[in-house]
Amino acid sequence: MSIIDEFRSGNFSLYGQWCGLISIVLLIIFGIFGFTPLWSIIGWVIAFLLVFIEIPLCLKCCPTSAKFDNFLIKFQNSYFRAVAYLVFAILMWVAVGRGHTWRFLPALFLTAAVASYGIAALRHQTPASSTITGGTGVSTIV
């Protein structure tokens, strides 16, 4: 399946994953260019966690501990992902409210991921991840 087929699938967990991937890039970029010690480090920690949550290929390639793997297994559920993204989005909106306006885009995409994962959870959609990131795509669920 191609990426276009994935977007046409109507699976909101895929939309949430793509919002998460965009927010990873934005958190890293704005953490570098708009460096403030506290908010940049918080953004990088969020981005680090999201890399392992959203890119299944990283879990296969990077050596991780059993404790970290067990922690990440909790995020296979759309409800848990929505809650995690909500916490991350709130942190970034607090940064925006404290005058760090360049964090607006990461906060916006994190909020979009909350909405996407929330809709996926409410619709009881099967979690899927894009084939581009090493996931199964929608071929197994469509």
JOVEN-V541158 format. One record per residue. N is the residue number from 1. SS is DSSP state (h for helix, s for strand, l for the rest). PHI is phi as a letter, one per 40 degrees, with the letter a starting at -180 (NA if undefined). OMEGA is omega in degrees with one decimal (999 if undefined). Layout:
n=(N & N)
ss=(SS & SS)
phi=(PHI & PHI)
omega=(OMEGA & OMEGA)
This chain:
n=(1 & 2 & 3 & 4 & 5 & 6 & 7 & 8 & 9 & 10 & 11 & 12 & 13 & 14 & 15 & 16 & 17 & 18 & 19 & 20 & 21 & 22 & 23 & 24 & 25 & 26 & 27 & 28 & 29 & 30 & 31 & 32 & 33 & 34 & 35 & 36 & 37 & 38 & 39 & 40 & 41 & 42 & 43 & 44 & 45 & 46 & 47 & 48 & 49 & 50 & 51 & 52 & 53 & 54 & 55 & 56 & 57 & 58 & 59 & 60 & 61 & 62 & 63 & 64 & 65 & 66 & 67 & 68 & 69 & 70 & 71 & 72 & 73 & 74 & 75 & 76 & 77 & 78 & 79 & 80 & 81 & 82 & 83 & 84 & 85 & 86 & 87 & 88 & 89 & 90 & 91 & 92 & 93 & 94 & 95 & 96 & 97 & 98 & 99 & 100 & 101 & 102 & 103 & 104 & 105 & 106 & 107 & 108 & 109 & 110 & 111 & 112 & 113 & 114 & 115 & 116 & 117 & 118 & 119 & 120 & 121 & 122 & 123 & 124 & 125 & 126 & 127 & 128 & 129 & 130 & 131 & 132 & 133 & 134 & 135 & 136 & 137 & 138 & 139 & 140 & 141 & 142)
ss=(l & l & h & h & h & h & h & h & l & l & l & h & h & h & h & h & h & h & h & h & h & h & h & h & h & h & h & h & h & h & h & h & h & l & l & l & h & h & h & h & h & h & h & h & h & h & h & h & h & h & h & h & h & h & l & h & h & h & h & h & h & l & l & l & l & h & h & h & h & h & h & h & h & h & h & h & l & h & h & h & h & h & h & h & h & h & h & h & h & h & h & h & h & h & h & h & h & l & l & l & h & h & h & h & h & h & h & h & h & h & h & h & h & h & h & h & h & h & h & h & h & h & l & l & l & l & l & l & l & l & h & h & h & l & l & l & l & l & l & l & l & l)
phi=(NA & c & c & c & c & c & c & c & c & g & c & c & c & c & c & c & c & c & c & c & c & c & c & d & c & c & c & c & c & c & c & c & c & b & c & b & d & c & c & c & c & c & c & c & c & c & c & c & c & c & d & c & c & c & b & d & c & c & c & c & c & c & c & b & c & c & c & c & c & c & c & c & c & c & c & c & c & c & c & c & c & c & c & c & c & c & c & c & c & c & d & c & c & c & c & c & c & c & g & c & c & c & c & c & c & c & c & c & c & c & c & c & c & d & c & c & c & c & c & c & c & c & c & f & c & c & c & a & b & c & c & c & c & g & c & c & g & b & c & c & b & c)
omega=(179.7 & 179.4 & 178.7 & 176.4 & 178.2 & 179.3 & 177.9 & -173.7 & -176.9 & 178.7 & -174.8 & 176.2 & 174.3 & 177.8 & 176.7 & 178.6 & -179.6 & 174.2 & 177.2 & 179.5 & 177.6 & -179.9 & 175.0 & -179.6 & -178.6 & 178.7 & 179.5 & -178.0 & -178.3 & 173.4 & 179.0 & -173.2 & 177.9 & -170.4 & 164.8 & -170.1 & -175.1 & -172.4 & 176.7 & 179.1 & 176.6 & 178.4 & 179.9 & 177.2 & 176.8 & -179.8 & 178.7 & 178.5 & -178.4 & 177.1 & -178.9 & 178.3 & -170.6 & -176.2 & -177.8 & -179.8 & 180.0 & 178.7 & 179.4 & -174.5 & -174.9 & 176.4 & 178.4 & -179.8 & 178.2 & 179.8 & 178.5 & 177.8 & 177.7 & 176.0 & -177.6 & 179.0 & 178.5 & -174.8 & 174.4 & -179.4 & -178.9 & 178.0 & -179.4 & 177.8 & 179.1 & 179.7 & 179.1 & 178.7 & 177.1 & 177.8 & -180.0 & -180.0 & 178.5 & 178.1 & -179.3 & 176.4 & 174.7 & 177.6 & 178.2 & 179.6 & 179.4 & 174.2 & 179.2 & -170.5 & 179.0 & 176.4 & -179.0 & -178.3 & 175.6 & 178.5 & 179.4 & 179.7 & 174.4 & 177.3 & 176.5 & 177.1 & 176.1 & -179.6 & -178.1 & 179.4 & 176.4 & 177.5 & 178.2 & 179.6 & -179.7 & 178.1 & -178.3 & 178.8 & 178.2 & 177.9 & 178.5 & 174.5 & -174.2 & 177.3 & 179.8 & -178.6 & 177.5 & 179.1 & -177.2 & -177.0 & -178.3 & -176.4 & -178.7 & -177.0 & -178.0 & 999)
